Amino acid sequence: MPPRRCTHHLFGVPTRLLLLFLGYLVVVDTFLTQLWLQRGIGREVNPLMSLLYEQGGVLLFVATKVGVTALCILWIARRAPEAAARAATVAGFSIYLPVTGLHVMNAYGVGMV
């Protein structure tokens, strides 16, 4: 008999699915932010990330953003049943859903999509 997998849910949705979607939003945000910065038609509003971009370039910016997000997602995944994991998930989506939505609207505005 194969070992049973423990499947946790956050807000009635499988944790893995939620966290994959959150990771997807971060990748879209990173890509589109990078695009706007390279074209000179946008700016990074997070002061720390802006400094990393200015001082360290694209590679440090992307590695930091994706790396920190990956660590946060792993932390949430390991603590899915806890209230802190639910709060962190809400915080992540509260940030990245509107940010990604704005990126998509801007992409339509400049004729990229």
N, C-alpha and C positions, 0 to 999 in steps of 0.2 A: 504494500500500500504506500503510495507516494506521500511525502510529508504535506501537511495542510499549510496553506499560505494564509497569513494573517492579513486580511484586507481591511484597512481602516477607511473611514469616510469622514469627510469634512463637509458639513452642511448638506449631507445626503448624497454627495458626489464622491466617487473613489478618489482618495488622496493623490494617487499617481496621476490621474487625469487632470485634476486641478493644478498640480505642480508642473506638469508638462505644458499646460496652457500658460501658466505664469512665466515659465522659461521662454516659451515662444514669444510672449509679449515683450520680454526683456531683449531678446535677440532682434525683434523688429525695431524696438526703440533704439537700440545700439546702431543698427544698420542705417536707419533713417537719420538719426542724429549725426552720424558720421558723414552721410551724404550732404546734409544741410551745411555742416561745417566746411567740408571740402569745396562746396559751391559758393560759400560766403553768403548764404541767404538765411542763416540761422545761427543760434548760439546755444551753448550748453548752459542751462540755468543753474545747475548744481555747481556751487563754487569749487568744491573739491575736485569734481570731475573735469571742470573747466581748466583748473590748474594742471591736472594730470595731462590733459590734452595739449595744453600750451607748452608745458615743460618736457613731457615725455613722448609726445607724438601719438600716432594712431595705435600702435601696438600696445603701449602701456594703458591707454584709455580703454581699449576693447578688452584686454586681458583683465584689467581691474574690474570693470563692470560685469563681465561674464563670470569671472572668478568669485567675486563677492556674492553675486546672485546664486551661483551654484552652491556655495557654502550655506547660504540662507535656506535654499530649497532642501538641501540635505538635512539641515537642522529641523526644519518643519516636518520632513518625512519621518525622521526618527522619533519625533514627539507628537505625531498626529493625534493621539487621543487626548492630549493635554490642552487646556484652555490657552496657554501661551502660543501653541501652534496655530490655533484658530485665529487668535489676534494677529499673529504675524502674517497669516494668509490674507486676512482682511486688509491689513496695511499694504501688503504687496499689490493686491488688486486695486485698492483705492488709489495707489500711485500710478500703476502701469496701464490700467484700462483707459483713464482719461488722457494720459500722455500719448499712448499709442493711437487713440482716437484722433487727437489733434494732429499727429504726424500724418495719418491717412487723409484727413481733411486738407492739410497743407499740400500733400502730394497731388490731390485733385485740383487744388487751387493753382498750382504751377504747371499743370498739364502732364504730370509724370504718370498718372494712372488713367 
